[in-house]
Amino acid sequence: MTDMSIKSKALSDISLGKLHFDVARQYGLPTKTLFMWTAEQKSAAHNIQEHGFAALMTSLKRLVSM
């Protein structure tokens, strides 16, 4: 499994209400990593709402460059 698919699945599990600790154990990740990913996701969502399409494109470019 690639890092992006793990990240996507882990964030999906968290959004469904699973605890960070349980998801971290399931995917063999540090809990801190999941909290960072969650914060990044919330920040990107906030930027999109606040700045619209331009922020969406900036976020997309940043994600593609990872």
Phi, psi and chi 1 to 4 in degrees:
 res  aa     phi    psi   chi1   chi2   chi3   chi4
   1 MET       -  135.7 -146.5  177.4  -43.8      -
   2 THR   -78.0  162.0   65.8      -      -      -
   3 ASP   -58.7  -39.4  -71.8  -18.8      -      -
   4 MET   -68.6  -36.9  -71.2  -53.1  -71.1      -
   5 SER   -71.9  -35.1   65.8      -      -      -
   6 ILE   -64.4  -45.7  -69.4  172.5      -      -
   7 LYS   -60.1  -46.4 -177.6  175.8 -178.2  177.5
   8 SER   -61.5  -46.9  174.8      -      -      -
   9 LYS   -66.9  -40.3  -71.1  180.0 -179.6 -174.1
  10 ALA   -64.2  -45.6      -      -      -      -
  11 LEU   -65.4  -34.6  -72.1  172.1      -      -
  12 SER   -64.1  -44.7  175.5      -      -      -
  13 ASP   -61.1  -41.3  -71.9  -10.4      -      -
  14 ILE   -65.0  -41.2  -69.8  168.7      -      -
  15 SER   -66.7  -21.6   72.0      -      -      -
  16 LEU   -84.7    0.2  -66.9  172.8      -      -
  17 GLY   104.2    2.8      -      -      -      -
  18 LYS   -72.6  150.0  -68.8 -174.3  179.4  178.7
  19 LEU   -74.5  145.3  -61.0  175.5      -      -
  20 HIS   -54.4  -42.5  -75.7   73.2      -      -
  21 PHE   -60.0  -45.3  175.7   78.7      -      -
  22 ASP   -66.8  -40.9  -67.2  -26.9      -      -
  23 VAL   -67.3  -40.3  174.4      -      -      -
  24 ALA   -60.4  -43.7      -      -      -      -
  25 ARG   -65.6  -41.0 -171.4  171.4   15.0  144.6
  26 GLN   -60.9  -41.2  177.6 -178.9  -10.2      -
  27 TYR  -100.7    1.2  -67.2  103.2      -      -
  28 GLY    68.8   38.9      -      -      -      -
  29 LEU  -114.6  155.0  -61.7  166.4      -      -
  30 PRO   -69.4  141.5  -15.1   25.5      -      -
  31 THR   -59.2  -37.7  -53.8      -      -      -
  32 LYS   -58.1  -38.2 -175.6  174.8 -178.8  176.9
  33 THR   -61.0  -43.7  -61.7      -      -      -
  34 LEU   -64.7  -39.7  -70.1  177.1      -      -
  35 PHE   -64.7  -37.2  -80.2  105.5      -      -
  36 MET   -65.4  -45.1  -73.6 -175.9   -7.9      -
  37 TRP   -61.3  -41.2  -71.3  -10.2      -      -
  38 THR   -63.0  -43.7  -55.8      -      -      -
  39 ALA   -63.5  -42.1      -      -      -      -
  40 GLU   -60.8  -43.1  -71.7  172.2    1.6      -
  41 GLN   -63.3  -44.3 -174.1 -179.7   42.9      -
  42 LYS   -65.2  -39.7  -72.4  179.7 -177.5  177.2
  43 SER   -64.3  -43.3  175.7      -      -      -
  44 ALA   -64.1  -41.3      -      -      -      -
  45 ALA   -64.3  -39.9      -      -      -      -
  46 HIS   -65.0  -43.5  175.2   72.8      -      -
  47 ASN   -61.2  -41.3  -77.4  -18.1      -      -
  48 ILE   -63.7  -43.9  -68.8  167.6      -      -
  49 GLN   -65.7  -39.8  -70.8  174.4  -15.6      -
  50 GLU   -79.0  -37.2 -169.1  168.9  -62.6      -
  51 HIS  -115.1   -1.3  -59.0  -69.6      -      -
  52 GLY    70.6 -143.6      -      -      -      -
  53 PHE   -62.4  -39.4 -175.1   73.8      -      -
  54 ALA   -60.4  -41.8      -      -      -      -
  55 ALA   -67.4  -37.0      -      -      -      -
  56 LEU   -60.4  -46.5  174.3   63.2      -      -
  57 MET   -65.0  -39.9  -66.9  -53.8  -66.0      -
  58 THR   -62.9  -44.4  -58.8      -      -      -
  59 SER   -63.7  -40.8  -64.8      -      -      -
  60 LEU   -63.1  -44.9  179.4   61.2      -      -
  61 LYS   -62.0  -40.3  -72.0  175.9 -173.7  175.5
  62 ARG   -65.4  -42.8 -174.4 -178.6   58.8 -145.2
  63 LEU   -66.6  -38.4  -71.4  171.7      -      -
  64 VAL   -67.7  -31.3  168.2      -      -      -
  65 SER   -78.3   -9.2   68.7      -      -      -
  66 MET   -70.6      -  -72.7 -176.8  164.6      -
